[in-house]
Amino acid sequence: MPSGLDAAEAVSLILNYVTAYQMLHRSVKVRPGQRVLIHGAAGGVGSALLQLGRLAGLEMYGTCSSRGAPVVSDLGTIPIDYQNQDFVKEIHRLTGQGVDVVFDSIGGTHIWRSRKALRRGGRVVAYGLTSSLRGGRLASGRSGGRHRYRAILIFGLYIAGGWLLPGRKRVVPYSIQTLKRLKPALFRQDLIALFELLQQQKIKPLIARRFPLAEARDAHELLGKGGVTGKIVLVSNASSLESGAA
Ligand SMILES: NC(=O)c1ccc[n+]([C@@H]2O[C@H](COP(=O)([O-])OP(=O)(O)OC[C@H]3O[C@@H](n4cnc5c(N)ncnc54)[C@H](OP(=O)(O)O)[C@@H]3O)[C@@H](O)[C@H]2O)c1
């Protein structure tokens, strides 16, 4: 890690920002002026997509609850309240033809609705299964193995549907673990690019709270309650509790 960076901000890059960066620049190779829809836009990966998408010159729309709307608009994105609005209708109303890319962290049948928000030739990048979790557990009550099998089956059907149905709309899966395993050099390269952006203050990870390591239990309890915008970071020394401390 380059010297002079805030350790809590730097650690926030490793999962959320590498995921966002690789989806934008490796899975779909976005171009300035393209229109994108980001689900879970106020979340960890969502807010990283908004910051990196703004640097890439994208026109952005983001689903979030009303609580997340201010964060989303501050990052230059038009918020869509997923709890009170139909995002497919809203995207077609706002854009006419639909968007070039949807980043879908919700998973399951939601991926198919995301596909409906695409213009002809667009892509859904499917990378999460937020819809299958409730209160930190699987919402379906199925065992982990059966749940995984079903999720993979749905993914497979949607990927195949993208190729077989008219409109050239494709579903592209993304997994940071798989890409890191297959192409570790890309992970290193992308993390270095992100450290540079952090050093140049072009990105700013959202840190909800910093806890001393000894208060890890409180940090987990806060995480379990949900509704936190940004990362909860455990720090090993008191000086790192201050924002901006290295
Ligand atoms: N494939 C990969 O390599 C990879 C890498 C990193 C993360 N992920 C996955 O990506 C997903 C998101 O991770 P994260 O760290 O960003 O989670 P997070 O910080 O908890 O954010 C999730 C966001 O989704 C919102 N949300 C929940 N249901 C929604 C819906 N139906 N429509 C729109 N937004 C909704 C939540 O908003 P409210 O709380 O306001 O409702 C929250 O802001 C997780 O499933 C995670 O496992 C995958």
PDBQT file of the ligand as one rigid body, heavy atoms in Angstrom, charges set to zero:
ROOT
HETATM    1  N1  LIG A 301     -19.647 -11.013  -7.326  1.00  0.00    +0.000 N 
HETATM    2  C1  LIG A 301     -18.739 -10.428  -6.571  1.00  0.00    +0.000 C 
HETATM    3  O1  LIG A 301     -17.539 -10.562  -6.813  1.00  0.00    +0.000 OA
HETATM    4  C2  LIG A 301     -19.182  -9.565  -5.416  1.00  0.00    +0.000 A 
HETATM    5  C3  LIG A 301     -18.274  -8.702  -4.776  1.00  0.00    +0.000 A 
HETATM    6  C4  LIG A 301     -18.748  -7.894  -3.729  1.00  0.00    +0.000 A 
HETATM    7  C5  LIG A 301     -20.084  -7.977  -3.324  1.00  0.00    +0.000 A 
HETATM    8  N2  LIG A 301     -20.919  -8.864  -3.959  1.00  0.00    +0.000 N 
HETATM    9  C6  LIG A 301     -22.340  -8.947  -3.591  1.00  0.00    +0.000 C 
HETATM   10  O2  LIG A 301     -22.946  -7.731  -3.976  1.00  0.00    +0.000 OA
HETATM   11  C7  LIG A 301     -24.075  -7.478  -3.150  1.00  0.00    +0.000 C 
HETATM   12  C8  LIG A 301     -23.999  -6.048  -2.588  1.00  0.00    +0.000 C 
HETATM   13  O3  LIG A 301     -22.874  -5.956  -1.719  1.00  0.00    +0.000 OA
HETATM   14  P1  LIG A 301     -22.608  -4.611  -0.875  1.00  0.00    +0.000 P 
HETATM   15  O4  LIG A 301     -21.391  -4.838  -0.083  1.00  0.00    +0.000 OA
HETATM   16  O5  LIG A 301     -22.676  -3.431  -1.772  1.00  0.00    +0.000 OA
HETATM   17  O6  LIG A 301     -23.894  -4.641   0.112  1.00  0.00    +0.000 OA
HETATM   18  P2  LIG A 301     -24.480  -3.465   1.002  1.00  0.00    +0.000 P 
HETATM   19  O7  LIG A 301     -23.439  -2.431   1.306  1.00  0.00    +0.000 OA
HETATM   20  O8  LIG A 301     -25.208  -4.121   2.105  1.00  0.00    +0.000 OA
HETATM   21  O9  LIG A 301     -25.544  -2.759   0.030  1.00  0.00    +0.000 OA
HETATM   22  C9  LIG A 301     -26.680  -3.394  -0.418  1.00  0.00    +0.000 C 
HETATM   23  C10 LIG A 301     -27.665  -2.294  -0.842  1.00  0.00    +0.000 C 
HETATM   24  O10 LIG A 301     -28.744  -2.888  -1.555  1.00  0.00    +0.000 OA
HETATM   25  C11 LIG A 301     -29.917  -2.144  -1.263  1.00  0.00    +0.000 C 
HETATM   26  N3  LIG A 301     -31.045  -2.977  -1.614  1.00  0.00    +0.000 N 
HETATM   27  C12 LIG A 301     -31.572  -4.044  -0.956  1.00  0.00    +0.000 A 
HETATM   28  N4  LIG A 301     -32.593  -4.576  -1.665  1.00  0.00    +0.000 NA
HETATM   29  C13 LIG A 301     -32.705  -3.835  -2.799  1.00  0.00    +0.000 A 
HETATM   30  C14 LIG A 301     -33.554  -3.876  -3.950  1.00  0.00    +0.000 A 
HETATM   31  N5  LIG A 301     -34.531  -4.794  -4.067  1.00  0.00    +0.000 N 
HETATM   32  N6  LIG A 301     -33.373  -2.986  -4.943  1.00  0.00    +0.000 NA
HETATM   33  C15 LIG A 301     -32.388  -2.045  -4.861  1.00  0.00    +0.000 A 
HETATM   34  N7  LIG A 301     -31.548  -1.936  -3.803  1.00  0.00    +0.000 NA
HETATM   35  C16 LIG A 301     -31.709  -2.823  -2.793  1.00  0.00    +0.000 A 
HETATM   36  C17 LIG A 301     -29.775  -1.762   0.194  1.00  0.00    +0.000 C 
HETATM   37  O11 LIG A 301     -30.451  -0.555   0.390  1.00  0.00    +0.000 OA
HETATM   38  P3  LIG A 301     -31.422  -0.317   1.674  1.00  0.00    +0.000 P 
HETATM   39  O12 LIG A 301     -30.751  -0.933   2.877  1.00  0.00    +0.000 OA
HETATM   40  O13 LIG A 301     -31.544   1.152   1.765  1.00  0.00    +0.000 OA
HETATM   41  O14 LIG A 301     -32.682  -1.012   1.315  1.00  0.00    +0.000 OA
HETATM   42  C18 LIG A 301     -28.247  -1.522   0.324  1.00  0.00    +0.000 C 
HETATM   43  O15 LIG A 301     -27.922  -0.140   0.129  1.00  0.00    +0.000 OA
HETATM   44  C19 LIG A 301     -24.084  -8.574  -2.068  1.00  0.00    +0.000 C 
HETATM   45  O16 LIG A 301     -24.996  -9.580  -2.490  1.00  0.00    +0.000 OA
HETATM   46  C20 LIG A 301     -22.666  -9.089  -2.121  1.00  0.00    +0.000 C 
HETATM   47  O17 LIG A 301     -22.567 -10.419  -1.695  1.00  0.00    +0.000 OA
HETATM   48  C21 LIG A 301     -20.494  -9.651  -4.983  1.00  0.00    +0.000 A 
ENDROOT
TORSDOF 0
